Amino acid sequence: MSDIRVTTEQVDAILAESTVEAVKLGEKTTVVAVTLPCGFVIVTSSSCIDPENYSHSLGTSLCLKRAADRLWELEGYRVQSF
C-alpha cells in the first residue's frame, strides 16, 4: 500500500486553521465561504424548500460538510501532483 494519501487529520487541521463566513441570502439560502490558510476560498450553498423550515445552523452545517468534501478533492489533487 502506498504512503501517498490524504488523512482525516490533515483535512481537519486545515479546516481548523480556516476562516468561515456564513450568510443568509433571501429567505431560504445559506452561503458559506471557507478561506483556507493559503488564501484559497471554497464557497458552498444550501437552500430549503419552504422559508418556514429555514435553519441557519443546519444550512451552515451542510455547507461545511460540502466544503470539507471539496477540500478532500483538492488535497488529493495536490498530493498526486508531486
Biopython code that builds the backbone (N, CA, C, O; Angstrom):
import numpy as np
from Bio.PDB.StructureBuilder import StructureBuilder

atoms = [
    (1, "MET", "N", (0.837, -1.174, 0.000)),
    (1, "MET", "CA", (0.000, 0.000, 0.000)),
    (1, "MET", "C", (0.894, 1.253, 0.000)),
    (1, "MET", "O", (1.901, 1.306, 0.705)),
    (2, "SER", "N", (0.525, 2.216, -0.767)),
    (2, "SER", "CA", (1.301, 3.446, -0.897)),
    (2, "SER", "C", (1.138, 4.342, 0.329)),
    (2, "SER", "O", (0.099, 4.332, 0.990)),
    (3, "ASP", "N", (2.178, 5.111, 0.617)),
    (3, "ASP", "CA", (2.118, 6.078, 1.716)),
    (3, "ASP", "C", (1.551, 7.424, 1.260)),
    (3, "ASP", "O", (1.366, 8.332, 2.071)),
    (4, "ILE", "N", (1.279, 7.547, -0.035)),
    (4, "ILE", "CA", (0.731, 8.793, -0.563)),
    (4, "ILE", "C", (-0.776, 8.791, -0.323)),
    (4, "ILE", "O", (-1.518, 8.023, -0.936)),
    (5, "ARG", "N", (-1.206, 9.659, 0.575)),
    (5, "ARG", "CA", (-2.639, 9.714, 0.899)),
    (5, "ARG", "C", (-2.959, 11.014, 1.628)),
    (5, "ARG", "O", (-2.076, 11.721, 2.114)),
    (6, "VAL", "N", (-4.227, 11.291, 1.682)),
    (6, "VAL", "CA", (-4.746, 12.407, 2.475)),
    (6, "VAL", "C", (-5.454, 11.783, 3.667)),
    (6, "VAL", "O", (-6.211, 10.824, 3.518)),
    (7, "THR", "N", (-5.207, 12.327, 4.838)),
    (7, "THR", "CA", (-5.821, 11.764, 6.040)),
    (7, "THR", "C", (-6.884, 12.700, 6.617)),
    (7, "THR", "O", (-6.911, 13.897, 6.329)),
    (8, "THR", "N", (-7.731, 12.134, 7.412)),
    (8, "THR", "CA", (-8.740, 12.918, 8.113)),
    (8, "THR", "C", (-8.074, 13.982, 8.975)),
    (8, "THR", "O", (-8.558, 15.111, 9.067)),
    (9, "GLU", "N", (-6.973, 13.619, 9.600)),
    (9, "GLU", "CA", (-6.257, 14.556, 10.453)),
    (9, "GLU", "C", (-5.760, 15.764, 9.657)),
    (9, "GLU", "O", (-5.823, 16.894, 10.140)),
    (10, "GLN", "N", (-5.265, 15.526, 8.434)),
    (10, "GLN", "CA", (-4.800, 16.620, 7.586)),
    (10, "GLN", "C", (-5.944, 17.563, 7.221)),
    (10, "GLN", "O", (-5.820, 18.782, 7.336)),
    (11, "VAL", "N", (-7.038, 16.993, 6.788)),
    (11, "VAL", "CA", (-8.199, 17.801, 6.394)),
    (11, "VAL", "C", (-8.731, 18.565, 7.598)),
    (11, "VAL", "O", (-9.021, 19.757, 7.494)),
    (12, "ASP", "N", (-8.861, 17.899, 8.731)),
    (12, "ASP", "CA", (-9.346, 18.568, 9.948)),
    (12, "ASP", "C", (-8.423, 19.709, 10.372)),
    (12, "ASP", "O", (-8.891, 20.761, 10.807)),
    (13, "ALA", "N", (-7.126, 19.501, 10.247)),
    (13, "ALA", "CA", (-6.160, 20.538, 10.635)),
    (13, "ALA", "C", (-6.283, 21.755, 9.724)),
    (13, "ALA", "O", (-6.230, 22.889, 10.200)),
    (14, "ILE", "N", (-6.443, 21.538, 8.439)),
    (14, "ILE", "CA", (-6.612, 22.653, 7.504)),
    (14, "ILE", "C", (-7.888, 23.417, 7.821)),
    (14, "ILE", "O", (-7.889, 24.647, 7.856)),
    (15, "LEU", "N", (-8.972, 22.690, 8.050)),
    (15, "LEU", "CA", (-10.248, 23.348, 8.363)),
    (15, "LEU", "C", (-10.181, 24.115, 9.677)),
    (15, "LEU", "O", (-10.795, 25.174, 9.812)),
    (16, "ALA", "N", (-9.440, 23.587, 10.644)),
    (16, "ALA", "CA", (-9.308, 24.271, 11.937)),
    (16, "ALA", "C", (-8.581, 25.602, 11.795)),
    (16, "ALA", "O", (-8.817, 26.522, 12.579)),
    (17, "GLU", "N", (-7.708, 25.715, 10.811)),
    (17, "GLU", "CA", (-6.958, 26.947, 10.585)),
    (17, "GLU", "C", (-7.652, 27.877, 9.589)),
    (17, "GLU", "O", (-7.141, 28.957, 9.291)),
    (18, "SER", "N", (-8.795, 27.471, 9.081)),
    (18, "SER", "CA", (-9.514, 28.241, 8.077)),
    (18, "SER", "C", (-10.478, 29.225, 8.707)),
    (18, "SER", "O", (-10.859, 29.087, 9.869)),
    (19, "THR", "N", (-10.867, 30.223, 7.925)),
    (19, "THR", "CA", (-11.863, 31.198, 8.355)),
    (19, "THR", "C", (-13.179, 30.863, 7.669)),
    (19, "THR", "O", (-13.217, 30.618, 6.463)),
    (20, "VAL", "N", (-14.254, 30.855, 8.442)),
    (20, "VAL", "CA", (-15.572, 30.518, 7.906)),
    (20, "VAL", "C", (-16.495, 31.725, 8.013)),
    (20, "VAL", "O", (-16.619, 32.337, 9.074)),
    (21, "GLU", "N", (-17.140, 32.056, 6.895)),
    (21, "GLU", "CA", (-18.147, 33.109, 6.875)),
    (21, "GLU", "C", (-19.436, 32.500, 6.344)),
    (21, "GLU", "O", (-19.443, 31.898, 5.271)),
    (22, "ALA", "N", (-20.521, 32.653, 7.085)),
    (22, "ALA", "CA", (-21.817, 32.111, 6.678)),
    (22, "ALA", "C", (-22.842, 33.236, 6.655)),
    (22, "ALA", "O", (-22.973, 33.993, 7.616)),
    (23, "VAL", "N", (-23.567, 33.333, 5.544)),
    (23, "VAL", "CA", (-24.589, 34.374, 5.414)),
    (23, "VAL", "C", (-25.887, 33.764, 4.890)),
    (23, "VAL", "O", (-25.889, 32.753, 4.188)),
    (24, "LYS", "N", (-26.973, 34.406, 5.253)),
    (24, "LYS", "CA", (-28.289, 34.029, 4.741)),
    (24, "LYS", "C", (-28.590, 34.927, 3.550)),
    (24, "LYS", "O", (-28.473, 36.149, 3.642)),
    (25, "LEU", "N", (-28.973, 34.325, 2.444)),
    (25, "LEU", "CA", (-29.393, 35.075, 1.264)),
    (25, "LEU", "C", (-30.868, 34.815, 1.020)),
    (25, "LEU", "O", (-31.310, 33.666, 1.000)),
    (26, "GLY", "N", (-31.617, 35.873, 0.836)),
    (26, "GLY", "CA", (-33.048, 35.694, 0.647)),
    (26, "GLY", "C", (-33.681, 35.122, 1.887)),
    (26, "GLY", "O", (-33.255, 35.401, 3.008)),
    (27, "GLU", "N", (-34.708, 34.315, 1.677)),
    (27, "GLU", "CA", (-35.451, 33.746, 2.809)),
    (27, "GLU", "C", (-35.086, 32.308, 3.143)),
    (27, "GLU", "O", (-35.500, 31.780, 4.175)),
    (28, "LYS", "N", (-34.291, 31.660, 2.249)),
    (28, "LYS", "CA", (-34.091, 30.223, 2.484)),
    (28, "LYS", "C", (-32.745, 29.662, 2.023)),
    (28, "LYS", "O", (-32.612, 28.453, 1.833)),
    (29, "THR", "N", (-31.759, 30.518, 1.844)),
    (29, "THR", "CA", (-30.467, 30.043, 1.355)),
    (29, "THR", "C", (-29.335, 30.461, 2.288)),
    (29, "THR", "O", (-29.282, 31.597, 2.759)),
    (30, "THR", "N", (-28.444, 29.529, 2.540)),
    (30, "THR", "CA", (-27.223, 29.785, 3.305)),
    (30, "THR", "C", (-26.044, 29.658, 2.351)),
    (30, "THR", "O", (-25.958, 28.697, 1.587)),
    (31, "VAL", "N", (-25.147, 30.619, 2.397)),
    (31, "VAL", "CA", (-23.918, 30.568, 1.613)),
    (31, "VAL", "C", (-22.752, 30.638, 2.592)),
    (31, "VAL", "O", (-22.715, 31.494, 3.476)),
    (32, "VAL", "N", (-21.804, 29.725, 2.422)),
    (32, "VAL", "CA", (-20.641, 29.663, 3.299)),
    (32, "VAL", "C", (-19.372, 29.784, 2.466)),
    (32, "VAL", "O", (-19.214, 29.110, 1.448)),
    (33, "ALA", "N", (-18.477, 30.649, 2.912)),
    (33, "ALA", "CA", (-17.153, 30.786, 2.308)),
    (33, "ALA", "C", (-16.125, 30.327, 3.334)),
    (33, "ALA", "O", (-16.063, 30.852, 4.446)),
    (34, "VAL", "N", (-15.330, 29.354, 2.952)),
    (34, "VAL", "CA", (-14.267, 28.845, 3.807)),
    (34, "VAL", "C", (-12.946, 29.297, 3.180)),
    (34, "VAL", "O", (-12.574, 28.846, 2.097)),
    (35, "THR", "N", (-12.251, 30.185, 3.871)),
    (35, "THR", "CA", (-10.959, 30.663, 3.386)),
    (35, "THR", "C", (-9.868, 29.806, 4.010)),
    (35, "THR", "O", (-9.646, 29.843, 5.220)),
    (36, "LEU", "N", (-9.199, 29.043, 3.172)),
    (36, "LEU", "CA", (-8.149, 28.145, 3.636)),
    (36, "LEU", "C", (-6.907, 28.946, 4.027)),
    (36, "LEU", "O", (-6.764, 30.099, 3.621)),
    (37, "PRO", "N", (-6.014, 28.351, 4.808)),
    (37, "PRO", "CA", (-4.809, 29.073, 5.248)),
    (37, "PRO", "C", (-3.987, 29.661, 4.089)),
    (37, "PRO", "O", (-3.316, 30.679, 4.260)),
    (38, "CYS", "N", (-4.039, 29.028, 2.925)),
    (38, "CYS", "CA", (-3.271, 29.514, 1.770)),
    (38, "CYS", "C", (-3.977, 30.670, 1.058)),
    (38, "CYS", "O", (-3.410, 31.278, 0.150)),
    (39, "GLY", "N", (-5.216, 30.975, 1.470)),
    (39, "GLY", "CA", (-5.965, 32.059, 0.849)),
    (39, "GLY", "C", (-7.001, 31.596, -0.155)),
    (39, "GLY", "O", (-7.846, 32.393, -0.562)),
    (40, "PHE", "N", (-6.970, 30.334, -0.572)),
    (40, "PHE", "CA", (-7.969, 29.797, -1.496)),
    (40, "PHE", "C", (-9.317, 29.750, -0.781)),
    (40, "PHE", "O", (-9.384, 29.421, 0.403)),
    (41, "VAL", "N", (-10.390, 30.080, -1.500)),
    (41, "VAL", "CA", (-11.724, 30.124, -0.898)),
    (41, "VAL", "C", (-12.615, 29.059, -1.526)),
    (41, "VAL", "O", (-12.737, 28.971, -2.748)),
    (42, "ILE", "N", (-13.230, 28.258, -0.673)),
    (42, "ILE", "CA", (-14.233, 27.290, -1.100)),
    (42, "ILE", "C", (-15.596, 27.882, -0.738)),
    (42, "ILE", "O", (-15.834, 28.238, 0.416)),
    (43, "VAL", "N", (-16.490, 27.985, -1.728)),
    (43, "VAL", "CA", (-17.819, 28.551, -1.498)),
    (43, "VAL", "C", (-18.865, 27.469, -1.754)),
    (43, "VAL", "O", (-18.857, 26.816, -2.797)),
    (44, "THR", "N", (-19.759, 27.290, -0.793)),
    (44, "THR", "CA", (-20.834, 26.312, -0.935)),
    (44, "THR", "C", (-22.145, 26.956, -0.517)),
    (44, "THR", "O", (-22.161, 28.003, 0.131)),
    (45, "SER", "N", (-23.244, 26.313, -0.899)),
    (45, "SER", "CA", (-24.557, 26.848, -0.521)),
    (45, "SER", "C", (-25.536, 25.714, -0.249)),
    (45, "SER", "O", (-25.342, 24.576, -0.676)),
    (46, "SER", "N", (-26.587, 26.064, 0.472)),
    (46, "SER", "CA", (-27.695, 25.136, 0.703)),
    (46, "SER", "C", (-28.969, 25.955, 0.792)),
    (46, "SER", "O", (-28.959, 27.108, 1.223)),
    (47, "SER", "N", (-30.056, 25.343, 0.381)),
    (47, "SER", "CA", (-31.357, 26.015, 0.434)),
    (47, "SER", "C", (-32.413, 25.023, 0.891)),
    (47, "SER", "O", (-32.282, 23.814, 0.698)),
    (48, "CYS", "N", (-33.440, 25.549, 1.487)),
    (48, "CYS", "CA", (-34.575, 24.711, 1.858)),
    (48, "CYS", "C", (-35.734, 25.012, 0.906)),
    (48, "CYS", "O", (-35.691, 25.997, 0.168)),
    (49, "ILE", "N", (-36.742, 24.188, 0.920)),
    (49, "ILE", "CA", (-37.893, 24.356, 0.034)),
    (49, "ILE", "C", (-38.832, 25.437, 0.549)),
    (49, "ILE", "O", (-39.311, 26.274, -0.217)),
    (50, "ASP", "N", (-39.090, 25.413, 1.842)),
    (50, "ASP", "CA", (-40.047, 26.341, 2.451)),
    (50, "ASP", "C", (-39.305, 27.257, 3.425)),
    (50, "ASP", "O", (-38.629, 26.770, 4.331)),
    (51, "PRO", "N", (-39.421, 28.573, 3.253)),
    (51, "PRO", "CA", (-38.739, 29.502, 4.160)),
    (51, "PRO", "C", (-39.072, 29.275, 5.636)),
    (51, "PRO", "O", (-38.262, 29.602, 6.504)),
    (52, "GLU", "N", (-40.231, 28.728, 5.928)),
    (52, "GLU", "CA", (-40.602, 28.461, 7.324)),
    (52, "GLU", "C", (-39.716, 27.380, 7.939)),
    (52, "GLU", "O", (-39.609, 27.282, 9.161)),
    (53, "ASN", "N", (-39.081, 26.568, 7.093)),
    (53, "ASN", "CA", (-38.211, 25.498, 7.581)),
    (53, "ASN", "C", (-36.743, 25.911, 7.629)),
    (53, "ASN", "O", (-35.885, 25.096, 7.968)),
    (54, "TYR", "N", (-36.445, 27.160, 7.296)),
    (54, "TYR", "CA", (-35.053, 27.603, 7.231)),
    (54, "TYR", "C", (-34.377, 27.534, 8.597)),
    (54, "TYR", "O", (-34.925, 27.971, 9.609)),
    (55, "SER", "N", (-33.182, 26.976, 8.591)),
    (55, "SER", "CA", (-32.351, 26.918, 9.794)),
    (55, "SER", "C", (-30.936, 27.317, 9.384)),
    (55, "SER", "O", (-30.283, 26.611, 8.615)),
    (56, "HIS", "N", (-30.472, 28.440, 9.897)),
    (56, "HIS", "CA", (-29.135, 28.908, 9.545)),
    (56, "HIS", "C", (-28.076, 27.914, 10.015)),
    (56, "HIS", "O", (-27.109, 27.657, 9.298)),
    (57, "SER", "N", (-28.247, 27.360, 11.197)),
    (57, "SER", "CA", (-27.249, 26.418, 11.713)),
    (57, "SER", "C", (-27.215, 25.134, 10.881)),
    (57, "SER", "O", (-26.136, 24.603, 10.615)),
    (58, "LEU", "N", (-28.368, 24.635, 10.471)),
    (58, "LEU", "CA", (-28.400, 23.440, 9.634)),
    (58, "LEU", "C", (-27.804, 23.739, 8.262)),
    (58, "LEU", "O", (-27.023, 22.943, 7.740)),
    (59, "GLY", "N", (-28.162, 24.870, 7.678)),
    (59, "GLY", "CA", (-27.607, 25.255, 6.385)),
    (59, "GLY", "C", (-26.101, 25.388, 6.444)),
    (59, "GLY", "O", (-25.394, 24.935, 5.544)),
    (60, "THR", "N", (-25.607, 26.012, 7.507)),
    (60, "THR", "CA", (-24.164, 26.170, 7.675)),
    (60, "THR", "C", (-23.483, 24.817, 7.821)),
    (60, "THR", "O", (-22.427, 24.583, 7.232)),
    (61, "SER", "N", (-24.075, 23.940, 8.592)),
    (61, "SER", "CA", (-23.524, 22.602, 8.792)),
    (61, "SER", "C", (-23.434, 21.838, 7.468)),
    (61, "SER", "O", (-22.415, 21.212, 7.178)),
    (62, "LEU", "N", (-24.492, 21.892, 6.673)),
    (62, "LEU", "CA", (-24.487, 21.216, 5.371)),
    (62, "LEU", "C", (-23.412, 21.802, 4.460)),
    (62, "LEU", "O", (-22.713, 21.063, 3.767)),
    (63, "CYS", "N", (-23.281, 23.114, 4.461)),
    (63, "CYS", "CA", (-22.272, 23.771, 3.636)),
    (63, "CYS", "C", (-20.860, 23.400, 4.069)),
    (63, "CYS", "O", (-19.991, 23.176, 3.225)),
    (64, "LEU", "N", (-20.625, 23.335, 5.371)),
    (64, "LEU", "CA", (-19.301, 22.968, 5.874)),
    (64, "LEU", "C", (-18.938, 21.535, 5.485)),
    (64, "LEU", "O", (-17.779, 21.247, 5.184)),
    (65, "LYS", "N", (-19.915, 20.647, 5.492)),
    (65, "LYS", "CA", (-19.682, 19.259, 5.060)),
    (65, "LYS", "C", (-19.283, 19.245, 3.593)),
    (65, "LYS", "O", (-18.353, 18.535, 3.209)),
    (66, "ARG", "N", (-19.982, 20.026, 2.765)),
    (66, "ARG", "CA", (-19.655, 20.097, 1.339)),
    (66, "ARG", "C", (-18.262, 20.702, 1.121)),
    (66, "ARG", "O", (-17.514, 20.257, 0.251)),
    (67, "ALA", "N", (-17.930, 21.707, 1.912)),
    (67, "ALA", "CA", (-16.609, 22.328, 1.798)),
    (67, "ALA", "C", (-15.522, 21.321, 2.185)),
    (67, "ALA", "O", (-14.472, 21.272, 1.544)),
    (68, "ALA", "N", (-15.761, 20.529, 3.212)),
    (68, "ALA", "CA", (-14.794, 19.506, 3.624)),
    (68, "ALA", "C", (-14.621, 18.469, 2.520)),
    (68, "ALA", "O", (-13.502, 18.036, 2.245)),
    (69, "ASP", "N", (-15.723, 18.067, 1.887)),
    (69, "ASP", "CA", (-15.641, 17.112, 0.781)),
    (69, "ASP", "C", (-14.809, 17.694, -0.363)),
    (69, "ASP", "O", (-14.008, 16.987, -0.974)),
    (70, "ARG", "N", (-14.998, 18.970, -0.647)),
    (70, "ARG", "CA", (-14.231, 19.640, -1.708)),
    (70, "ARG", "C", (-12.751, 19.705, -1.332)),
    (70, "ARG", "O", (-11.881, 19.525, -2.184)),
    (71, "LEU", "N", (-12.470, 19.965, -0.054)),
    (71, "LEU", "CA", (-11.084, 20.013, 0.401)),
    (71, "LEU", "C", (-10.396, 18.659, 0.224)),
    (71, "LEU", "O", (-9.219, 18.606, -0.131)),
    (72, "TRP", "N", (-11.117, 17.572, 0.468)),
    (72, "TRP", "CA", (-10.564, 16.239, 0.231)),
    (72, "TRP", "C", (-10.119, 16.112, -1.228)),
    (72, "TRP", "O", (-9.031, 15.608, -1.508)),
    (73, "GLU", "N", (-10.959, 16.567, -2.146)),
    (73, "GLU", "CA", (-10.610, 16.501, -3.566)),
    (73, "GLU", "C", (-9.372, 17.347, -3.871)),
    (73, "GLU", "O", (-8.454, 16.899, -4.558)),
    (74, "LEU", "N", (-9.364, 18.561, -3.356)),
    (74, "LEU", "CA", (-8.235, 19.461, -3.612)),
    (74, "LEU", "C", (-6.934, 18.925, -3.032)),
    (74, "LEU", "O", (-5.889, 19.000, -3.680)),
    (75, "GLU", "N", (-6.985, 18.397, -1.845)),
    (75, "GLU", "CA", (-5.789, 17.837, -1.224)),
    (75, "GLU", "C", (-5.329, 16.579, -1.963)),
    (75, "GLU", "O", (-4.128, 16.350, -2.107)),
    (76, "GLY", "N", (-6.265, 15.776, -2.424)),
    (76, "GLY", "CA", (-5.910, 14.595, -3.216)),
    (76, "GLY", "C", (-5.183, 14.989, -4.491)),
    (76, "GLY", "O", (-4.194, 14.362, -4.870)),
    (77, "TYR", "N", (-5.674, 16.021, -5.144)),
    (77, "TYR", "CA", (-5.014, 16.512, -6.352)),
    (77, "TYR", "C", (-3.614, 17.032, -6.020)),
    (77, "TYR", "O", (-2.651, 16.742, -6.729)),
    (78, "ARG", "N", (-3.515, 17.803, -4.936)),
    (78, "ARG", "CA", (-2.227, 18.380, -4.541)),
    (78, "ARG", "C", (-1.197, 17.282, -4.277)),
    (78, "ARG", "O", (-0.062, 17.363, -4.748)),
    (79, "VAL", "N", (-1.590, 16.273, -3.537)),
    (79, "VAL", "CA", (-0.671, 15.190, -3.175)),
    (79, "VAL", "C", (-0.208, 14.421, -4.431)),
    (79, "VAL", "O", (0.949, 14.010, -4.516)),
    (80, "GLN", "N", (-1.108, 14.235, -5.389)),
    (80, "GLN", "CA", (-0.738, 13.488, -6.591)),
    (80, "GLN", "C", (0.133, 14.298, -7.548)),
    (80, "GLN", "O", (0.744, 13.743, -8.461)),
    (81, "SER", "N", (0.187, 15.604, -7.335)),
    (81, "SER", "CA", (0.924, 16.472, -8.248)),
    (81, "SER", "C", (2.419, 16.497, -7.988)),
    (81, "SER", "O", (3.156, 17.114, -8.757)),
    (82, "PHE", "N", (2.889, 15.856, -6.942)),
    (82, "PHE", "CA", (4.326, 15.858, -6.628)),
    (82, "PHE", "C", (5.058, 14.814, -7.403)),
    (82, "PHE", "O", (6.273, 14.678, -7.261)),
]
sb = StructureBuilder()
sb.init_structure("model")
sb.init_model(0)
sb.init_chain("A")
sb.init_seg("    ")
for serial, (resi, resn, name, xyz) in enumerate(atoms, 1):
    if name == "N":
        sb.init_residue(resn, " ", resi, " ")
    sb.init_atom(name, np.array(xyz, "f"), 0.0, 1.0, " ", f" {name:<3s}", serial, name[0])
structure = sb.get_structure()
